[in-house]
Amino acid sequence: MKKVIVLSTVLALGALGMACGDSGNTNTAVNVNANRSVANAMNSAANAANSAANQMATAANQVANAANAASNSMANSNVRSNSTTTTTTTTNTNTHSNTNK
């Protein structure tokens, strides 16, 4: 009878150990999946931030190009207005009479 009790106890402890071992593997798999999900979420956030930065840089470049175009347009209009300006030179002749001779 002692042998049956000891054998039953060993089998019960073995079954308990196998059950606990499986749950540990399951928890590890759950943790790995959770870590992957967090890493994927962080990568998505980083990609969204990079995309926003690229869009802002594109907008800044468009503003700079528009400013350059306006500057060039103003410079060209000044050249045109200067080339059509007529310069008139007036020559004054002064005659002095010397009455103290």
C-alpha positions in Angstrom: 0.0 0.0 0.0 2.9 2.3 0.7 4.2 1.8 -2.8 0.9 2.7 -4.3 0.7 6.0 -2.3 4.3 6.9 -3.2 3.7 6.1 -6.9 0.5 8.1 -7.0 2.2 11.0 -5.3 5.1 10.9 -7.8 2.6 10.8 -10.7 0.6 13.6 -9.3 3.7 15.8 -8.8 4.9 14.9 -12.3 1.5 15.9 -13.8 1.6 19.2 -11.8 5.1 19.9 -13.0 4.1 19.3 -16.6 1.1 21.6 -16.2 3.2 24.4 -14.7 5.9 24.0 -17.3 3.3 24.4 -20.1 1.8 27.5 -18.6 5.2 29.0 -18.3 5.8 28.5 -22.1 2.4 29.9 -22.8 3.2 33.0 -20.7 6.5 33.4 -22.5 4.8 33.2 -25.9 2.2 35.8 -24.7 5.0 38.1 -23.5 6.9 37.7 -26.8 3.7 38.5 -28.8 3.0 41.5 -26.5 6.6 42.8 -27.0 6.3 42.4 -30.8 3.0 44.3 -30.7 4.6 47.2 -28.8 7.6 47.2 -31.1 5.3 47.3 -34.1 3.3 50.2 -32.6 6.5 52.1 -31.9 7.7 51.5 -35.5 4.4 52.7 -36.8 4.6 55.9 -34.7 8.2 56.5 -35.9 7.1 56.1 -39.5 4.2 58.5 -39.0 6.6 61.1 -37.5 9.0 60.7 -40.3 6.2 61.1 -42.9 5.0 64.3 -41.1 8.6 65.7 -41.1 9.0 64.9 -44.8 5.7 66.7 -45.6 6.7 69.7 -43.6 10.1 69.8 -45.4 8.2 69.6 -48.7 6.0 72.5 -47.7 9.0 74.6 -46.6 10.6 73.9 -50.0 7.5 75.0 -51.8 7.4 78.3 -49.8 11.1 78.9 -50.5 10.6 78.3 -54.2 7.6 80.7 -54.3 9.7 83.3 -52.5 12.5 82.9 -55.0 10.0 83.2 -57.9 8.6 86.4 -56.4 12.1 87.8 -55.9 13.1 87.0 -59.4 9.9 88.5 -60.7 10.6 91.8 -58.8 14.2 91.9 -60.0 13.0 91.4 -63.6 10.4 94.1 -63.4 13.0 96.6 -62.0 15.3 95.8 -65.0 12.4 96.5 -67.4 11.4 99.8 -65.8 15.0 101.0 -65.7 15.6 100.2 -69.4 12.6 102.3 -70.4 13.6 105.4 -68.4 14.7 108.4 -70.5 17.4 110.5 -69.0 17.3 114.2 -69.9 20.3 116.3 -69.4 19.9 120.1 -69.3 22.9 122.3 -70.0 22.8 125.7 -68.5 25.1 128.4 -70.0 25.9 131.2 -67.6 27.2 134.4 -69.0 29.1 136.7 -66.6 29.7 140.2 -67.4 32.6 141.9 -65.8 31.8 145.6 -65.3 34.8 146.4 -63.2 37.3 147.0 -66.0 
